[in-house]
Amino acid sequence: MTKPFVAILMGSDSDLPIMKASAEILRGLNVPFEMKVSSAHRTPVQTHDYVKDADQRGAIAFICAAGMAAHLAGAVAANTTKPVIGVPIESSLDGLDALLSTVQMPGGIPVATVAIGKAGAKNAAYLAAQIVAVQDPELAERIKVERQANTDAVIAKDNALQEKLANGEI
């Protein structure tokens, strides 16, 4: 088994502009990952084979992005007992179809589902990193530091707003 990694799968290369956000988060947290285009419908054998292989090589979690029928996360979850995180992609019906397809899994085959689109891609990466961090205290600390930086940024923005209000600029 190699060093644990997160596997990111996209149903289409058109999902890449959204899913780059997952890669950026994982890279920033120094979490190893792989990224692959694989379709539940158009390449079912290859998807199955990749999931089985990644499972054996040390994948700790799978992030799966798909639009429309959005069956990729479910197809992956059917072939692994590792956590699967579904990212619904907006392609029609404002992404509601993908959201419902991703979240409505039968009992016993769970898929954690995050928000539609880029926010979901980011949160999927953070969730996968938190899963990896259960066994990696250094990663857990990096996540805490990043959360604190986000907190500090919001506080700074509020301080700037309060100053503008006090000066009558707003």
N, C-alpha and C positions, 0 to 999 in steps of 0.2 A: 504494500500500500504506500502510495506517495503522500506528500504533504496534503492535508485536507484542502479542498477547494470548493467553490460554488460554481455550479453549472448554470449558465444563462442560455435559454433556448428561445428562439423567436419563430413564429409560424411563417414569417415572410421577411425578406430583407427590407421591406417598407417599414417595418417596426424599428429598425436601427436608430433613426433619429430620436425616438423616445427612449429606447433601451440603452443608448449611450450613457444616460444618466445613471443607470445601475452600475455600469462599468466604471464610471468616474468616482462614484461613492466607494466601491470596493477597492479600487486602486488607491484612493486617498487614505483608506484605512489599512492599506497593505494586506488585503485579503486576496489570496490567489483565486483566479476565476478562469473559466473557459466560456467562450461565446460561440453559439452555433445557430444556423438557420435550419430548422427541422419542422416539418409539418405533420400534424396528426393525421391529416387526410391524404396529402400528396406523397409523403414519404413515411408511411407507418412502420415499415420494416426497419428502415434506417433509424427512425426515432427510437424504437424499441431497442435496437442494438446499441445505440449510443447510451441510453439510460442504463442498461445492464453493464456496459463497459465502464461508464463513469462511476457507477455504484461500486464496482470492484476496485477502481483506481483511487477511491477516497473522496468522492463527492459527498459533501456533508449536507447540502441543500440544493434544490433546483428552483430557479426562477424561470417561469414560463410566461411569455407574452404572446397574446393572440387577439385578433379582432373577430368580428362577425360571430360565427358559431363557437369560437374560442374553446376548442376541445383539447388543445395541447396540454394544458396543466392536468386535466383529467387523465389523458392518455399516459402522461408521465407518472402521475400518482398511482395508476394501475400497475405500474411496473417497478415500483420502488417503495420501500418503507421509510425512506428519508423524507424530511419535510419538503413539501412542494408549495411554492408561493406563486399564485397566479396574478398576472398583471393584465387587466382588460385594456385593449387598445381601441381607441375610437376609430371606427371605420364606417359604421352606419348607425342610425338611431342614437347618435351622440354617445356611442359606446355602451348604451344600456343593454343591448343584446349580448355583448361580450361579457359585461358584468354579470348578468344573470346566468349565462352559460358557465362562467367560471365558478360562481359561488354555489350553484345548485348541484352539489355532488351527492351521490348516494352515501348512506351511512357506511362507515368502514373504509372509505377512500377519501380522506380529507384533503382539501386544498385551502390553504390560507389565502384569502383574497384581499388585495389592497385596492387603492383608488384607481380610477380610470386614468390612463395616460402618464405623463411625466412625473407627477407627484407619486403615483403608484410605483413607477420604476425606481424612484429614489427610496421610497419606503420598503420596497421589496429587498433592495440591497441592504438597507439598515437592518431589517428583520433577519436576513440571512447572516449578516455579520454578527448580530446578537446571538444567533444560534451557534455559530462557530465560537463565539466568545465564552460560551458556557464552559469550554474546556481550554480556553486560552486567556489567562488573566491579563497579559499584555494588551491583547486586542480589546478586552473589556475596558481597560484604562484609556485606550485611544478613543473608544466610543464615548466614554464619560467626558474626556477633554473636548471632543467635538460638540457634544451637547452643551457644555458650558460655554464654548465659543458662540454657539447659536443664541444662548441665553444672553450673553454679554452684548451681542449685536442688537438684539431687540431692546434691551435696556438703553443702549446708546441712542437708538432711534427715538425712543420715548423721551429721553433727556433732551435731545435736539428739538423735538416737538414742543416740549414744555417750555423750553427757552424761547422759541418763536412765539408761543402763546403769551408768555410773560412780557415780551417786548412789543406785543401788539402787531406782530408780523402776520398773524393769522386771525 
